[in-house]
Amino acid sequence: MALTPLPTSFAELDDRVRGGLPKSALRASVEHVSRTSEERRTLLFRIIPEATFKRRRDLLSPDESEKAERLARIFATAEYVWDSEADAREFLNTPHPLLDGRTPLDVSMTELGARRVEELLWKLFYGIPA
């Protein structure tokens, strides 16, 4: 997520999210998840409107920081499950039948949707029928 120093606990990460993550954290997550520059631009401005993003100096708001953390968490989980950044990216951007034909990335735009995607990923990882 491009945080330095890296948080060592959930409590520390929570404090940093509530205080506002750096814009670079969101930018780095979007870079990892997207396949093309157009996808990067679309995703970034879907999470934070373009004008708002440009107005932000260094830190995101707590709400924007939560979205950045969620995107990084979903990508990190997918990368762990697939053991490949490219495969994780492809999984997140491909419609999935267990997500009503929506992409995992689209579903994970809300916290509950992100939990659905995480549940699907862990079922795939452990070989549990979905």
C-alpha positions in Angstrom: 0.0 0.0 0.0 3.1 2.2 -0.1 3.0 3.1 3.6 6.3 3.9 5.3 6.9 2.8 7.9 4.6 -0.2 7.5 2.0 -0.6 10.2 2.8 -3.5 12.6 -0.8 -4.0 13.9 -4.4 -3.5 12.9 -4.6 -0.9 15.6 -1.8 1.1 14.0 -3.3 0.7 10.5 -6.7 1.9 11.9 -5.1 5.0 13.4 -3.4 5.8 10.2 -6.6 5.3 8.2 -8.6 7.5 10.6 -5.8 10.2 10.3 -5.8 10.0 6.6 -3.5 7.9 4.3 -1.2 9.6 1.8 -2.5 10.0 -1.7 0.3 7.8 -2.8 -1.2 4.8 -1.0 -4.3 5.0 -3.1 -2.3 5.6 -6.3 -0.1 2.6 -5.6 -3.1 0.3 -5.0 -4.8 1.5 -8.2 -1.6 0.8 -10.1 -1.5 -2.8 -8.9 -5.1 -3.6 -9.6 -5.5 -2.0 -13.0 -4.3 -3.4 -16.3 -4.2 -0.3 -18.4 -3.7 3.4 -17.8 -7.4 4.0 -18.7 -8.5 1.5 -16.1 -6.2 3.2 -13.6 -7.8 6.6 -14.3 -11.3 5.2 -14.2 -10.8 3.4 -10.9 -9.0 6.2 -9.2 -11.7 8.7 -10.0 -14.5 6.2 -9.2 -13.1 6.0 -5.7 -12.5 9.7 -5.4 -13.9 12.3 -7.8 -11.2 13.8 -10.0 -11.6 17.4 -8.7 -11.5 16.2 -5.1 -8.4 14.2 -5.7 -6.7 17.1 -7.3 -7.6 19.4 -4.4 -6.1 17.0 -1.8 -2.6 18.1 -0.9 -1.0 15.1 0.8 -3.6 13.1 2.8 -6.9 11.5 2.0 -9.9 12.0 4.2 -10.7 9.1 6.6 -13.5 7.9 4.2 -11.2 8.0 1.2 -8.5 6.3 3.3 -10.9 3.4 4.1 -11.6 2.9 0.4 -7.8 2.9 -0.3 -7.2 0.4 2.5 -10.1 -1.9 1.3 -8.7 -1.9 -2.3 -5.2 -2.8 -1.0 -6.6 -5.5 1.2 -8.6 -7.1 -1.6 -5.7 -7.0 -3.9 -3.3 -8.4 -1.3 -5.7 -11.3 -0.5 -6.1 -12.1 -4.2 -2.4 -12.0 -4.8 -1.9 -14.3 -1.8 -4.5 -16.8 -3.1 -3.3 -16.8 -6.7 0.4 -16.4 -5.8 0.8 -14.0 -8.7 0.2 -10.3 -9.1 -0.9 -10.8 -12.7 -3.3 -13.6 -11.9 -4.8 -11.6 -9.0 -5.3 -8.6 -11.3 -7.0 -10.8 -13.9 -9.2 -12.4 -11.2 -10.3 -9.0 -9.9 -11.1 -7.6 -13.3 -13.0 -10.6 -14.7 -16.8 -11.1 -14.2 -17.5 -14.0 -11.8 -20.6 -16.1 -11.8 -20.8 -16.3 -8.0 -20.8 -12.5 -7.9 -23.8 -12.3 -10.2 -21.6 -11.8 -13.2 -19.9 -8.7 -11.8 -16.2 -8.3 -11.4 -14.7 -8.8 -7.9 -13.4 -5.3 -8.2 -16.8 -3.8 -8.7 -18.3 -5.9 -5.9 -15.6 -4.8 -3.5 -16.4 -1.1 -3.8 -18.5 -1.5 -0.6 -17.3 -3.1 2.6 -19.9 -5.8 2.5 -19.0 -6.5 -1.1 -15.4 -6.7 -0.2 -16.3 -9.3 2.4 -18.1 -11.3 -0.3 -15.0 -11.2 -2.5 -12.7 -12.2 0.4 -15.0 -15.1 1.3 -14.9 -16.3 -2.3 -11.1 -16.0 -2.4 -10.7 -18.0 0.8 -13.1 -20.7 -0.5 -10.9 -20.9 -3.6 -7.7 -21.1 -1.5 -9.0 -23.8 0.7 -10.8 -25.7 -2.0 -14.2 -25.3 -0.3 -17.2 -25.6 -2.6 -18.8 -22.3 -3.2 
